[in-house]
Amino acid sequence: MVETRSQTTVVVSPVAWQAAWLSLHFVLDVATISRGGGDLLDPLLVTTILDANQAVLHSDLELQRRYGDHGSALPDELRRPISVHALSVSLRLPYETVRRRVRRLADQGVCRLGPHGVVVPQAIATSAPYVAVQALRVARLAQFETDLAAAGVLTPGHSALDEGASAVRASDRALGRYMLRTCEALIALSGSAMAGFLLLGLCATNLARLPRGAAAPWPGAFAALARPATASELARRLHMPAETVRRNLFALAEAGFAERSGRGWIAAAPAVAQSRVGRLAADNQIALRALFARLEALGEPPRDVASRPV
């Protein structure tokens, strides 16, 4: 498929659309697991804080393996704080919203707020509730890998997912980076994390009659296949307050990403944004390659220190 805007051509292959279709459900499922019955923004904040705290690990596979199992985590002295301002800029959220939520998370013991910024301490990252959520996220990631392979999107190889409990934390870190990259892309497209998440939920609900393993619905066929979804239906499916859903639906409609249909709503792509939607699918395929390349690298045997050149 070729879409153009301002002489920019975006070529999106059938494989990329299939990957996007499977990724849509995967991202929604991981978000639901991560929030554990709460709202969406708190786990998004925690994931962003953790990613910044663990910056020392991002380019060091040996350290990632050392702190990769479900029982270990990066020591507090190696964790880098992130400021509330940097969090608000990264997620395009109002500073006061982030400050208030971070303060509440700190009061709950989820993070520590100090003069240099926010840190999720090692004790939280190794707590039983956190480890349980990690295990569920990684189990969903393993199913995602299977689904991508079955659809011909991915050629499976040995990865950290094959290492079981010894690599749960390392796998979850790689997953977290993919989720943040996806969130950044959705924010750029829709204007906010909540609107982007709701847009995914609207697409999934519109096409709920299609099996997840079905061939991806191409954009041109979406309207013919879509069934309108009411705001209350979306609120139940996404476990979001009805007023939050309605507010974001109207914001999406104003931007051209949602249209009224009877008493419900259908996801849409305005002409001026169609190339951006295509770019989102193409970039998602790149992000998936990076995710599974990281998992494959983590699944390789660690290098023998004695054999390294001096």
Secondary structure as UniProt FT lines:
FT   STRAND          2..5
FT   TURN            6..7
FT   STRAND          8..11
FT   HELIX           14..35
FT   TURN            36..37
FT   HELIX           41..53
FT   HELIX           55..57
FT   TURN            58..59
FT   HELIX           61..66
FT   TURN            70..71
FT   HELIX           76..78
FT   HELIX           84..91
FT   HELIX           95..107
FT   TURN            108..109
FT   STRAND          112..114
FT   TURN            115..116
FT   STRAND          117..119
FT   HELIX           122..125
FT   HELIX           128..150
FT   TURN            151..152
FT   HELIX           160..167
FT   HELIX           168..190
FT   HELIX           193..206
FT   TURN            207..209
FT   TURN            212..213
FT   HELIX           219..225
FT   HELIX           231..238
FT   HELIX           242..255
FT   STRAND          258..261
FT   TURN            262..263
FT   STRAND          264..267
FT   HELIX           271..273
FT   HELIX           274..299
FT   HELIX           305..307
//
